[in-house]
């Protein structure tokens, strides 16, 4: 059965000017990739080094009816905020995207008690990462237009360490360039108002995924993710987050994880193939016999940007996962029509 070394808690994934590589079950006190010395072979000004760091926070929240996905991303030359709400019963949707030039804000270097917000005309997005209090709070406010209704949300993740074990990893692209990821799956409570209709999120029936990412990603960044969560036949919460990225060594350490009732199981590297294109079935498997899943897209969601100096293709179709996934004890967890998302990102900047 696949396993990996879990390192003791550290204050930072950077020590002595060099990035560490490993897996942890705690958040770092601070993640400052600018503390890396000479990440490139040649000396560069600090502003250029800072511009090479990409960072974002991702939120996925759902119950048996509603699916909410939100993203705050800073690629330094520009930043974007994105919100997508989907009603599984009526297929009604709300989609919002805002791209802003240059870096007007910074993503937090710590999750213990920090906040970031994005404000513009008719739009407000605020995140308060407060792991010291066992919570993450998200506030959204989108005003109505002719094309879409208004949307407001206030939600809180219950990330108490006694209830859920998070995953923290730092992976290397080169000896001195890395990517950091923090992931957790937790109950969510809160309220949403969509087009004048009030929606209450019951923490007994609502789960949320949260991810915090930073990295000296390659100039041409390509990543695939698969994320889904819900309740099994016994009423236990379970969910997974799987990725295929450009890190150079992914067997000993990677960002693949399974949670069952808050207990974390580490998963081996996976391979995501799309034999008939990204709109058909995604096959997700590993070499250890722990992951055997098929993702079938149902609702296409796509955004992009193509300018002279940059290009973005971000596809996040919603759909169903089927198959089997094994926990750390070797127990097979059947996955049957589990609602989730597949993410496909190409970023050149």
C-alpha positions in Angstrom: 0.0 0.0 0.0 1.3 3.4 -1.0 2.7 5.6 1.8 5.0 8.5 2.3 7.1 10.3 4.9 5.2 13.0 6.8 7.6 15.6 8.0 7.4 17.4 11.4 5.8 20.9 11.4 8.0 23.7 10.2 7.6 27.4 10.2 8.3 27.7 6.4 8.9 25.6 3.4 12.0 27.7 2.8 15.1 27.1 4.9 18.6 28.5 4.3 17.4 30.1 1.1 16.5 26.8 -0.4 13.0 25.3 -0.8 12.3 22.1 1.0 10.5 19.1 -0.6 8.0 17.2 1.4 4.5 16.5 2.8 3.1 18.0 6.0 -0.3 17.9 7.9 -0.1 21.4 9.2 -0.1 24.8 7.6 3.2 26.7 7.6 3.5 29.8 9.7 4.5 31.7 6.5 5.1 30.9 2.9 7.3 33.5 1.2 8.9 32.2 -2.0 10.9 35.5 -2.3 13.0 34.0 0.5 14.5 31.6 -2.0 18.1 32.6 -2.9 19.0 32.6 -6.6 15.9 30.7 -7.9 17.3 31.2 -11.4 20.9 30.5 -12.6 21.5 34.2 -13.3 20.9 37.1 -10.9 17.6 39.0 -11.5 16.1 42.0 -9.9 13.6 41.3 -7.1 10.7 42.8 -9.1 11.3 40.3 -11.9 11.6 37.4 -9.4 8.3 38.5 -7.8 6.6 38.7 -11.1 7.5 35.0 -11.8 5.5 33.8 -8.7 1.9 32.8 -9.3 -0.5 32.5 -6.4 -4.2 31.8 -5.9 -6.9 30.5 -3.5 -9.6 28.2 -4.7 -13.0 27.5 -3.1 -15.6 24.8 -4.0 -18.7 24.4 -2.0 -21.7 22.1 -2.7 -24.7 20.4 -1.2 -27.2 18.1 -2.9 -28.5 21.0 -5.0 -26.1 23.9 -5.4 -22.5 24.0 -6.5 -20.4 27.1 -5.9 -16.9 27.7 -7.2 -14.8 30.8 -6.6 -11.2 31.8 -7.3 -8.9 34.6 -6.5 -5.7 34.5 -8.6 -2.7 36.8 -8.9 -0.2 36.1 -11.7 1.4 39.6 -11.1 1.0 41.0 -14.6 -2.7 40.8 -14.0 -5.1 39.2 -11.5 -8.5 37.7 -11.9 -11.5 36.8 -9.7 -14.0 34.2 -10.9 -17.3 33.0 -9.4 -19.6 30.2 -10.7 -22.9 29.1 -9.2 -24.9 26.2 -10.6 -28.3 24.9 -9.6 -28.2 21.1 -10.2 -32.0 20.8 -10.3 -33.0 23.7 -12.6 -29.6 24.0 -14.4 -29.7 27.7 -13.7 -26.3 29.3 -13.5 -24.4 32.4 -12.6 -21.0 33.2 -14.0 -18.8 36.1 -13.1 -15.2 36.9 -14.1 -13.2 40.0 -13.5 -9.7 40.5 -15.0 -7.7 43.4 -13.6 -4.3 44.6 -14.9 -1.2 44.5 -12.6 -1.1 43.3 -9.1 -3.2 45.5 -6.8 -3.2 43.1 -3.9 -1.2 40.2 -2.6 -2.4 36.7 -1.6 -1.7 36.1 2.1 1.7 34.6 3.2 0.0 33.0 6.2 -3.3 31.3 6.8 -3.2 31.7 10.6 -5.0 35.0 10.5 -5.0 37.0 7.3 -7.4 38.4 4.7 -7.5 39.5 1.1 -10.3 41.2 -0.9 -11.0 42.2 -4.4 -13.3 45.2 -5.0 -14.6 46.8 -8.2 -17.8 48.3 -9.5 -20.7 46.0 -8.7 -18.4 43.3 -7.2 -16.9 42.4 -3.8 -14.9 39.2 -2.9 -13.3 38.9 0.5 -11.5 36.0 2.2 -10.5 35.7 5.8 -8.1 32.8 6.4 -8.2 32.2 10.1 -6.9 28.8 10.9 -6.0 29.9 14.5 -9.8 30.0 15.1 -10.5 26.9 13.0 -12.4 28.8 10.3 -12.1 30.3 6.8 -14.7 32.9 5.9 -15.7 34.0 2.4 -17.9 36.9 1.4 -19.2 37.5 -2.1 -21.4 40.3 -3.5 -22.3 40.6 -7.2 -24.8 43.1 -8.4 -27.4 42.3 -10.9 -27.1 43.2 -14.6 -29.3 42.6 -17.6 -27.6 39.3 -18.2 -27.5 37.9 -14.7 -29.3 38.2 -11.3 -27.7 39.5 -8.1 -25.7 37.1 -5.9 -24.6 37.4 -2.3 -22.9 34.8 -0.1 -21.4 34.6 3.4 -20.0 31.1 4.1 -17.7 29.7 6.8 -15.5 26.6 6.6 -15.2 24.6 9.8 -11.5 23.6 9.6 -11.0 22.6 13.2 -7.9 20.3 13.3 -9.8 17.9 15.6 -12.3 17.3 12.7 -10.2 17.3 9.6 -6.6 16.7 8.7 -5.2 19.1 6.0 -2.6 18.4 3.4 0.5 20.6 2.9 3.1 19.9 0.3 6.1 21.7 -1.3 7.2 20.2 -4.7 10.2 21.1 -6.8 10.4 22.1 -10.4 14.1 22.6 -10.1 16.5 22.7 -7.2 15.5 26.2 -6.3 12.0 26.7 -7.9 9.0 25.1 -6.3 5.3 25.0 -5.8 3.4 25.0 -2.5 -0.1 23.7 -2.0 -2.4 23.5 1.1 -5.7 21.6 0.8 -8.5 20.8 3.1 -12.1 19.5 3.0 -14.5 20.6 5.6 -18.2 21.2 6.6 -19.5 24.6 5.5 -22.3 26.7 6.9 -23.7 30.0 5.6 -26.2 31.8 3.5 -26.6 32.8 -0.1 -29.1 35.0 -1.9 -29.4 34.3 -5.6 -31.8 36.5 -7.6 -33.7 37.4 -4.4 -34.0 33.8 -3.3 -32.5 32.9 0.1 -30.4 29.7 0.3 -29.3 28.3 3.7 -26.3 26.0 3.7 -26.6 23.3 6.4 -23.2 22.1 7.6 -24.6 18.6 8.1 -25.2 18.5 4.3 -22.7 20.9 2.9 -19.0 20.4 2.2 -16.3 22.7 0.9 -12.9 22.3 -0.6 -10.3 25.0 0.0 -6.9 25.2 -1.7 -4.0 27.7 -1.3 -1.3 27.6 -3.9 1.9 29.5 -4.7 4.8 28.7 -7.0 7.6 29.6 -9.4 5.6 27.8 -12.1 7.1 27.3 -15.6 6.5 30.0 -18.2 4.1 27.6 -19.9 2.1 26.2 -17.0 0.0 23.1 -17.6 -2.0 21.4 -14.9 -4.9 19.0 -14.6 -7.0 18.5 -11.5 -10.0 16.4 -10.5 -12.0 17.2 -7.3 -15.2 15.7 -6.0 -16.8 15.2 -2.6 -20.0 14.2 -0.9 -21.4 11.5 1.4 -21.0 7.7 1.1 -23.7 5.1 1.8 -22.9 5.1 5.5 -23.3 8.8 5.7 -19.6 9.6 6.1 -18.1 12.6 4.4 -15.5 11.8 1.7 -13.7 13.5 -1.1 -10.6 13.6 -3.1 -8.3 16.1 -4.9 -6.1 14.7 -7.7 -3.6 16.5 -9.9 -1.1 16.0 -12.7 1.4 18.8 -12.7 4.9 19.6 -13.9 6.8 18.9 -10.6 9.8 16.7 -11.3 9.4 14.1 -8.6 5.9 13.1 -7.6 6.1 9.6 -6.2 7.4 10.5 -2.7 5.5 13.7 -2.5 2.5 15.1 -4.5 -0.8 16.9 -3.9 -3.1 13.9 -4.3 -5.3 13.2 -1.3 -8.4 11.4 -0.1 -10.4 12.3 3.0 -12.9 10.0 4.7 -14.7 11.6 7.7 -11.8 14.1 8.0 -9.1 11.4 8.0 -6.5 11.9 5.3 -5.1 9.2 3.0 -2.1 10.0 0.8 -2.4 8.9 -2.8 0.3 8.1 -5.4 0.8 10.0 -8.7 -2.1 9.8 -11.1 -2.3 10.0 -14.9 -5.2 11.8 -16.4 -6.0 10.8 -20.0 -8.6 12.1 -22.4 -8.7 9.7 -25.3 -11.6 11.4 -27.1 -10.9 15.0 -26.1 -11.6 17.0 -22.9 -15.3 17.0 -23.5 -15.5 13.2 -23.3 -14.6 10.9 -20.4 -11.4 11.6 -18.4 -9.6 8.4 -17.2 -7.8 8.9 -13.9 -5.6 6.0 -12.7 -2.3 5.4 -10.9 0.3 2.6 -11.0 -0.4 1.4 -7.4 -4.0 0.2 -8.0 -5.4 2.8 -5.6 -7.2 5.2 -8.0 -9.4 4.0 -10.8 -11.9 6.7 -11.8 -13.8 8.0 -14.8 -14.9 11.6 -14.9 -17.8 12.3 -17.3 -18.3 16.1 -18.0 -21.9 17.3 -18.1 -21.7 21.1 -17.9 -18.9 22.9 -19.8 -17.4 25.9 -18.1 -14.6 27.8 -19.8 -12.8 31.1 -19.6 -9.7 32.4 -21.3 -7.5 35.3 -22.3 -5.3 35.6 -25.3 -3.0 38.7 -25.7 0.4 39.2 -27.2 2.3 38.6 -24.0 0.0 36.1 -22.3 -2.5 33.4 -22.9 -4.9 31.6 -20.5 -7.2 28.7 -21.1 -9.1 27.6 -18.0 -11.7 24.8 -18.4 -13.6 23.6 -15.4 -16.4 21.3 -16.6 -18.8 19.9 -14.0 -19.8 16.3 -14.1 -19.9 12.9 -12.4 -17.1 10.6 -11.1 -17.5 6.8 -11.1 -15.1 4.1 -10.1 -13.1 3.1 -7.0 -10.5 4.7 -4.8 -8.6 3.1 -1.9 -7.9 4.7 1.5 -4.7 4.2 3.4 -5.9 1.0 5.0 -6.6 -0.5 1.6 -10.4 -0.3 2.0 -12.1 0.3 -1.4 -14.3 3.4 -1.4 -16.9 3.0 -4.2 -17.5 6.3 -6.2 -21.0 6.3 -7.8 -22.2 9.4 -9.7 -20.3 11.7 -7.4 -20.7 15.3 -8.5 -17.4 17.1 -9.0 -15.2 19.2 -11.3 -12.4 18.6 -13.7 -9.9 21.5 -14.2 -7.6 22.0 -17.1 -5.3 25.0 -17.0 -2.9 26.3 -19.6 -1.2 29.6 -18.5 1.6 31.4 -20.4 2.8 34.5 -18.7 
